[in-house]
Amino acid sequence: MDSLTQALLGAATFSVVKNRSIGKVSILIGALAGTLPDLDVILSPLFNEVAFLTVHRSFSHSILFAVLVSALLAGIFHNAYKKQYKLFNWYAAFFLAIFTHDMLDCFTTYGTKLLAPFNPYLFSTNNIHTFEPIYTSILLIGAIGFLIAKSKSTKAQRIIRNTLFISCIYLSCTFASKAVAVNKFTTQLKQLNIKYQELMVSPTPLNSLLWNAIAKTDEGYYFGAYSLLDGSKEIPFYFENSNNEILSRLKQNKKVSHYLSYTQNFPLIKLSESGFVQIYAVKFGPHNYFGKPEFVYPLELNLNKFTDENIAINYEGERGPIKNYRSLFKRVLSR
């Protein structure tokens, strides 16, 4: 998720534990603690752009990191406040602020390596986009209400608890929305007699109504989109061939292997006759919302010059996750 949302969530979870003891300063401490896992970006100069894709959201977003850093910060603040508040309460507040950051990122398509450094598995439930204004707004309104209320008051405590409760309800609704979409996709694929190995369903930006489906086959992928406002409309699926036969060769290069790991086993591989290869991480869905799917930012290389210096992500073309806001909302509204 974006830094603002993570800061607001950290502020809310920390304050629900510490507001009664230290007052409104808890929202500031919690906001800072809630953004700590994303400080792994300072390590980016130490890695090439491809390797950093697998470094980000790894150890700094793990359970172990939350446990260790929470203990360290709890000890520091316990002593800074001259031990007048229980050490365990400090630990609980910091752990909630940091670990809820990790859990929220688990709900996104990017995913989180919760078990790093022991296990590189990328946990991802794909039920919320990294740009989710409704969820952020709930936390923001709660934070403003908390700051307006009298410090350490019952009203302030109630506001922050209700904020967390409502935000959790919204997250639960995104799971329910996805379940409806998954059912629609699987039913449609069965009716079309499309055989697939795996099905990934992921959200689109700024909403929890429009979902992308990626059905993986031996030859490539079927892509479809469904909005809960589509009702009983049939879903058009578009097939994209993927040159998966060169996967074993691609994995021999460590840099490419990092990128393939980042795709979570959903790489769309395009190979030209000259040996030019483009690999797309299609788990994020198409860049457009109508017609044949379009993708951006591929990893590019040439099999005839298969060296690290000739492997890079192409960031040319249209920027950002949304090609056209008007097109997105038109599709969400099933128009």
N, C-alpha and C positions, 0 to 999 in steps of 0.2 A: 504494500500500500504506500501511498504518498506520505511524506514526512509530517504534514499537518495532521492527518488522521492518526498516525502513530503517536504523535505528541499528545493529542487530545485523549486518546485511549489510555496512555500512560498516566496522564494527569487525573483522569477519572478513577482508575483502579488504585492509584497510590492514595488519592484523597479519601476514598471510602474507608481506608484503614487509618490514615493519620490525621484527618481533618480535626477530629475531636481533641487531639493532643497538641498539634503545632499550628492549626489554623490554615489560612488561605495560602501560606507559603508552600503548603503541600502540593498545590496544583502546579507550581513552578518546578519543584523538585521532581514530581511525577512526570511532567512533560519532558524534562531533560532525560530522565531514566528511560522513558518510553522510546526515545530515539537512539539510545546507545547501540543497539545491534547494527544499525545502518552506518555506524562509523567505520565499518569494514571498507567503505569506499576510499579511505585514506591509503589503503593498500594497493589501489589500482595501478599506481606507477610501477609497482614491483612485478606486474604480470602483463603479458600481452592481452589484447582486448578479448580474445577468445577464451583464454584460460581464466580470466577474471569472471566470466559468466558463471563458472562453476565454483569460484571462490566466494562470490557474493551470495549471501543467504546460506552460508555453510556454518562454520564453527561459531561465529558471532550470533547466529540465530538458533543455536542448539540448546538443548536442555542443560547440558553441562555448563555452558557459558552463563546461562541464567542463574544456575545454582551458585557458581563461584563468584561472579560479579555481585550478586545480591548479598552474599556473605561479606564481601569486602566493603561494599558501600554501607551495609548495616552497621558494621563495626566502626567505620569512620563517623557516621552521623550519630551513633550511640554515644561516642566519646565527645563529639562536638557539642551535643546537648547535655553534656556532663552526666550522662547515664540516668537522667530523670525519667526516661521512658523505657519500656521493656525492649530488650534487644530483639526478641522474636517478632515484635510488631514492626520494627524497622525492616527486618528480613522479609516478612510477609508482604509488606508494602512494595519493596523493591522487586521482589520476585514476581509479583503480580504485574507490575508496570513493565518489566522486561519480557517476561514469558508470554504475556498477552500479545505483545508485538510479534513474537514468533508464530503464535497460533493464528493471528489474523493473516499473516503472510501465507500460512498453510492453506487458507481458503482461496487464495488466488491461483491463477494459472502458472505463475512463475514457480511457486512452490518453495519449500524450506527443508533444509537438511537437519532435521531435529536431532538426529543421532550422531552427527559429526562430533569428533573426527573418527569414530569407530565404524560408522556405516554411512556411505555416501548417498543412500536412498533419498530421493526428493519427494517429500510428502506434499500432496496437492489435491484438494477436493474440488477445485474449479467451480466454486459456487458464487464467487464475487470478483468483480473486475478490480484492477488496481486503481481505477478512477471511479469511485462510487460516491456521488454527491449526497445521496440521501443518508447513508450511514454517517458520513462526515458531518452533515448538518445536525443530526441528532446529538452527536457528541459536542458540537460547537454550541448549540443552544443550551445544552446542559451545563457546559463550562461557564457560559455567560450568566446563567441563572445562579450558579454556585457562587460566582464572584459578587453578584449583587446582594445575595443573602448575607445575613449577619454571620461574622466569623465564628466558627465552632458551634453554630446553632443547630438545633434539630432540623430546621427547615433546610439548611445547607446540606446536611447529611442526607435528608430525604430526596433532595433534588439530584444529588450525584448517584444515589442508589437507583432512582427511577430512570435516570439517563442510561445507566448500564443495563437495566432491565429492558428498556425499550429497544436499545441497540441490539441486544441479544435476540429479542423477538424479531427484529428486522432480518438479522442474519439467518434465523430459523426459516423465515419466509423465502429467502433466496434458495435454501435447500429444497423447500417444497416446490418452488417455481422450477428449479432444475429437474426435479423428479417428474413433473408434468411434461417437460420438454423431452426428457429421456424416453419416457413412455411413447410419446408421439413419434420420435425418431425411430425407435425400434419397431414400432408397429408399421410405419411407412416402409422401412427397409425390408421387412418381411413381406409386405404386400408386393413390393417391386422385385422380390426374389433376389435381392442383393446379398451375397455371402461375404461376410467380413470376419476378420480375426479379432479386432479390437474396436471399440467405439469410445471416442473422447467427446464429451460435451462441455463447452466452455462459454462463459458469459461475454457479452459485448460491452463496450465502454458506457459508463454513465447510467446504467439501468440494470434491472434484473428480470426483464420481460423477454428480451431477444437473445436467443442462444444459437451457437454454432455447433454443428455436428461434424465430426471427422471419422469416417468409417474406413479402417485400414484393411487393405487386401494385399495379396502377394504382388500384384501389379502396380498398385498405387492407392489412391484415396478417393472416396466419395465425399463431397462437401455439400452440406445443406444448412439452411437457417430456418428457425421457427420462432415466432413471437406468440406469447400466450394470447394475444389479441387476434391471431390468425383463425382461431376457432377450428373448424373442420377442413380448412383448406389443405389441399395436397402440397407436400413439400417437394420442390424440384431439387434433384441431386445432380451435381456436376462431377464428372470423373477427371482426375488428373493422374497421368501416368508417372510413376517414379522408378528411376533406374536403380532398383535395390540390388541388382546383381553385382554392383561394384562396392557394396558396403564393406565386405571383408578387406578389400584393398584400401579403402578410405580409413578404416580403423587402425591401420598400421602406422599412421601418422598421429603422434600424440596430440597435436594441436587440433586436428580434425576430430579425433576421438573425444576431446573435451566438448566440442560443439555438439557432437552426436548425443552425448550424455545430457546436454542442456535441452535437446529437443524432446527428451523423455520417450525415446523410441518412436517418435513421429516425425522423421525427416523426409521432406519432399526433395528428391534428388533429380536434377535435370542435367543431362549429359549431351553435349553436342558432338558432331562427328570429328571435330578438331581436338577433342579431349577436354574442352572447357566444362567445368562442373559448377553448378549452383545448388546449394543446400539451404532449404528454407525450414525454419522452425514453425511448422503450421499449427502447433498447439495453440497459438494465440489467435487463430482464425484468420480469414481473409481481410484484406485492407478495404474492401468494398462491401456493399450490402445488397446489391442487385446484380443479377446475371452471373456470368462466369467468374469464379473467384480469382482475385489478384493478390499477390504477396510481395512483401518488400523486405529489404535488409538480408539478402542471402549471404552465406559464407561462400566465397568464390575461390576457385583454384583451377590449375591445369594439370591433368594427369601426366602430361609430357614434361612438365617442369614442377614436379611434386616436391617442393621444398618449402620450409616454413616461411621464408621471406616472400613467397608468392601466394600465401594463403591469407586472406583478409575478408572482413565483413564489408559489404558494399552498402554504404549509407546514403548513396545518391538517390535522387527521385523525391517523392513526396515524403514530408516529415510527419512524425507523430503517429499515434495509433488510430486516428480517425481521419479518413480521407475527406469526408464531407458530413458536417453535423446535420445539415438538412436531410441528407440521404439517410443517415442513421435514424433520426427520429421519425422519418416517413416510414421506414421499414418497421420500427418498433410499433407504430400505430397501424401496421398492416395495410398500408396504402400503396 
